[in-house]
């Protein structure tokens, strides 16, 4: 005999017949797969006599909607405590500020009968943590070689549009000035997060620059990644010292190209392409910027102006790199 005050009759796909379930062993799934207690992000602003919700405001799902239960859920927001929100205007917020659909980079090596995962693998956030995993510290992801893997926040990294990551040093390819400051063409800045406000988060990233107060949403096409050691993507480089393993070989003096960040050891290496080793992760200490011979000769002629350059008369970043290369080669 089941107590109707503490149990409800349920049916489940893998259980024949119906099942009397204790109410505290069940959780209501609100409309749109939202759960009670879920933190959500509002897409778009709303205001009426009862309160207001701004675009991007964070709130909580507190129950089913009594006004339009087939299209809305009942939510609580800071400036609107009884807001019935359209599920199409809500986005699930996950710990670490991750969102469903985010591209992430694995920082974990893992292998089991269900699949494998390597440091640097790209995957996608697919939902909240379930089963024994803590939904406050983990998110559920999908990777090419493992369809479902729960990762702790320190085991993954967000990849922003354009392949940028939080903390990346970038070079501006634009000039901008307003009352908050200025950004010069060629100025170094830092990626600090996903775009906010009205900027499209698929096309912009949030950056900070030394002469601009606050952060700035920047179009990804207006930024260039500066790889480790001051190298830029596309830089021609020469290898100092030979290397060989099962994947290929690089001879001393071989010329290659910087093609991206290293996924194996991003703190000391950059990802390069060489004629006989197309995916070589090279320590920056073993790379040298390659400069054509005629440019080296021009830099040699400039050497007598080095004292003037050091005192701040003339010179720019490209001249600096040229002179440094010439000095190290002479």
C-alpha angles and dihedrals in degrees: 000000000000122000107239088207093062105025138056130195113248139172125214129194096242098041125082113232125350130316131215104226128193106244093229090059091059133074124201114238107210123210117299093027091289117145129214107269095026116144110230138187120224116230108209131006128274133185136175138144092291098055146294140266121198126213106273096019114150119229143156134251106236103170151321118309117257094194102051108001094174096057106019142054128206112251141176120222128177094254098027114043099179104039120156102208130195108243089226088063095052130083124194113245115214129194114281088032090279120156131203107270095029115143111233137186120225119236091184137084110213138162133178140139089281095058145287139274130195134195107270097026113142118228143156134250107240104174153309122321115269140189113014095351119104109243089206095060105024139054129199116242141180123220131181094255099033121042097202127021130159113219131188116233093256091054097064141043130209117245111209126205113294091029092282122148134202109274095027117144109230137186118225118234093192142056122231137171136176139140091295095058141272144285119206125212107265095020120144119241140160133245108235104173150308119325117272138195117026096336116112106253089210092060105029138054129198114249140174126216129192097243098041123084112229125351130313131212106229129191107245091231088062093060135074122199116237107212124212118298093026093290118143128217106268096026114145109232139180124220119239106212131005128275134185136174139144092291099055146294139266121198125212106274096018113151119231142154134250106238104170151317120315116255094191100054111356093174095067108012143061128206112251140176119223128177094255099025113045098178104039119157102207129193107241089230088066095052131083127190108250117227124184115254094247090053090051090053090050090051090050089057089051092056093091087062094054094101089055091046092050090052090057100262107133129325134109138204095281091050089048093054090045093051093046090051092048092048093051092048098048 
